[in-house]
Amino acid sequence: MFSRSEFQSIIDEIENCKLIDQDFLELRQELIIAAVNYSRIRVDWYLAVSEERARIESGRTAAHDRFIDACNILSRYMGQHNESNAWRVALSDDRKVIGDFACYIHAIYGLKAR
């Protein structure tokens, strides 16, 4: 299980990337949006009764896949531009960990928006 400080280190690595080109900014934004979308659905699923959960499940999986794709695409882009993408290796391929990271992003950006 990842700690908040480990997730925060990943966010810091992404936010402190020296790339400031439009493609990087768009890919980072897509990652954040995908995280927020997935985490919203994850909470909806958690709060739903079993019949609703079955209805929500395929959308939740698809949103999770989109977030994972956004992580992979941003990581590849950073690596192609000689920026560290060690965060993606550290995050692993564990779907639960990646989903937790999406929820952490959602929480942090929600707090930043106040």
C-alpha positions as CSV (number, residue, x, y, z in Angstrom):
1,M,0.0,0.0,0.0
2,F,1.3,3.4,-0.9
3,S,1.5,6.2,1.6
4,R,0.3,9.8,1.0
5,S,3.9,10.9,0.9
6,E,4.7,8.4,-1.8
7,F,1.7,9.6,-3.9
8,Q,2.7,13.2,-3.2
9,S,6.2,12.5,-4.4
10,I,4.8,11.2,-7.7
11,I,2.6,14.3,-8.1
12,D,5.6,16.5,-7.3
13,E,7.7,14.7,-9.9
14,I,5.1,15.3,-12.6
15,E,4.4,18.9,-11.5
16,N,8.1,19.8,-11.3
17,C,8.9,18.4,-14.7
18,K,11.0,20.9,-16.7
19,L,8.9,20.3,-19.8
20,I,6.5,23.1,-20.4
21,D,5.6,22.5,-23.9
22,Q,1.9,22.4,-24.9
23,D,1.9,18.6,-25.4
24,F,3.2,18.0,-21.9
25,L,0.7,20.4,-20.4
26,E,-2.2,18.8,-22.3
27,L,-1.1,15.2,-21.3
28,R,-0.7,16.3,-17.7
29,Q,-4.2,17.8,-17.8
30,E,-5.6,14.7,-19.4
31,L,-4.1,12.6,-16.5
32,I,-5.7,14.8,-13.9
33,I,-9.1,14.8,-15.6
34,A,-9.0,11.0,-16.0
35,A,-8.1,10.7,-12.3
36,V,-11.0,12.9,-11.3
37,N,-13.5,11.1,-13.6
38,Y,-12.4,7.6,-12.3
39,S,-12.4,8.6,-8.7
40,R,-15.9,10.0,-9.0
41,I,-17.2,6.8,-10.4
42,R,-15.3,4.8,-7.8
43,V,-17.1,6.6,-5.0
44,D,-20.5,6.3,-6.8
45,W,-19.8,2.5,-7.1
46,Y,-18.9,2.3,-3.4
47,L,-22.1,4.1,-2.3
48,A,-24.4,2.2,-4.7
49,V,-26.5,-0.8,-3.8
50,S,-25.6,-4.1,-5.5
51,E,-28.0,-3.6,-8.5
52,E,-26.6,-0.2,-9.2
53,R,-23.0,-1.5,-8.8
54,A,-23.6,-4.0,-11.6
55,R,-24.8,-1.1,-13.8
56,I,-21.8,1.1,-12.9
57,E,-19.2,-1.6,-13.1
58,S,-18.3,-1.5,-16.8
59,G,-18.1,2.3,-16.8
60,R,-15.9,2.2,-13.7
61,T,-13.5,-0.3,-15.4
62,A,-13.4,1.8,-18.6
63,A,-12.6,5.0,-16.6
64,H,-9.9,3.1,-14.7
65,D,-8.4,1.9,-18.0
66,R,-8.5,5.5,-19.3
67,F,-6.6,6.7,-16.2
68,I,-4.0,4.0,-16.6
69,D,-3.6,4.9,-20.3
70,A,-3.1,8.6,-19.3
71,C,-0.4,7.6,-16.8
72,N,1.3,5.5,-19.4
73,I,1.1,8.1,-22.2
74,L,2.4,10.9,-19.9
75,S,5.2,8.7,-18.7
76,R,6.3,7.7,-22.2
77,Y,6.2,11.4,-23.3
78,M,8.4,12.4,-20.3
79,G,10.9,9.6,-21.0
80,Q,11.1,10.6,-24.7
81,H,12.0,14.1,-23.6
82,N,14.7,13.0,-21.2
83,E,12.6,13.7,-18.1
84,S,12.4,11.2,-15.3
85,N,9.5,8.9,-15.6
86,A,10.5,6.8,-12.6
87,W,7.2,7.7,-11.0
88,R,5.4,5.3,-13.4
89,V,7.7,2.4,-12.5
90,A,7.2,3.2,-8.8
91,L,3.5,3.3,-9.2
92,S,3.6,-0.3,-10.5
93,D,1.0,-2.1,-12.6
94,D,-1.2,-2.9,-9.6
95,R,-4.7,-1.6,-10.5
96,K,-5.6,-1.0,-6.9
97,V,-2.6,1.2,-6.3
98,I,-3.2,3.1,-9.6
99,G,-6.8,3.6,-8.6
100,D,-5.8,4.9,-5.2
101,F,-3.4,7.3,-6.9
102,A,-6.3,8.6,-9.0
103,C,-8.3,9.2,-5.8
104,Y,-5.3,11.0,-4.2
105,I,-5.0,13.3,-7.3
106,H,-8.7,14.1,-7.0
107,A,-8.3,15.0,-3.3
108,I,-5.2,17.1,-3.8
109,Y,-6.6,19.1,-6.7
110,G,-9.9,19.5,-4.9
111,L,-8.1,21.1,-2.0
112,K,-6.0,23.3,-4.3
113,A,-9.2,24.6,-5.9
114,R,-10.4,26.3,-2.7
